[in-house]
Amino acid sequence: MEDQTDKLGQIEYEEVLIDNISKLIVNRNYMHQNIEFWDNLVFKMWEEYYYGLEHVSIKKQAQFLEIFFYNTFTYKPSNTLPKDVLGY
């Protein structure tokens, strides 16, 4: 298991994460306009990076985040979770 002293703190982690995200997909204006969402998202990702039992690459997390945001902005899925229905 990787020693936690070798891992970045929350502020440094966010800086590296932002540096690895394409600004064409998620720009700083979006982050600032959605600050509570962004802060919670980054915190939860940092927790997984810092405390998770498996090694998590910040670069890989940034790639997954880009994929998610690209598809969210392109296809605009509902942000309401419907009740689960059996048979789907």
N, C-alpha and C positions, 0 to 999 in steps of 0.2 A: 504494500500500500504506500502511495506517495505521501511523503511528509507534508503536512499542511503549511509548514514554514516555507516551503518551496513554492507555494501558491500565492497568487496576487490577492491583495485586499479588495474590498468592494469597489472603491473609487478607481484603483488602477485597472481592475477587471473591466469596468465600464469603458474606460478610455481605450483599452485594447479591442474590446468588442466593437465599439463605434469605428475605430480605425479599420476594422475588417469588414464593415458593412458598406456596400455600394451606396453612395449618396444619391444615385439615380433612383434607387428603390425606396430608401428610407432616409429622408433628409432631416437636418437639424430642426427645421421649422415644424415638421410633423412631430418630432420628439417634444418640442416645447409646447405645441398646441395640445398635446395629449400627455402631459407630464406625469399625472398620477398613474395612468396606464403604463407608460414607459418605465417609470421608476419601479413599479411593482413587478413588471416583466423582467427587468434586468436583475432585480433582487432575487427573484425565484431562480433565474438562470445561474446567478452567482452562487446561490446556495447549493445547487446541483454540482457546479464546478468545484466548489470548496469542500463540501461535506459529503458528496456522493461517494459511494464505495468503488465505483469504476472511474478510471481516468476519463475526463471530458476535455476535449480540445476547444479552446475559445474560438479558434478559426472555424472549426466544424459547427459549433453553435451558431456562429455568424452566418454561415452558409445556409443552415436550416432556417434561420430567421428570415433571411432574404427570400428563400423559396416561399415561406409562409406569407410574408407581406406582399410579394409580387402577385401571388395567386389571390390574396384577399383584395388588393387594389384592382386587379384585372377582372375578377369574376363577381366581386361584391356579394359574398354569401350573406344570408340572414345572420344577424347577431342575436337572435332569439332562439334558445334551445327548445324545440318542441318536446312534448311528452313522448316517451318511447312507445312504439307500437309493435306488437308481435307480428311476425310474418314478413318483415323486411330484411 
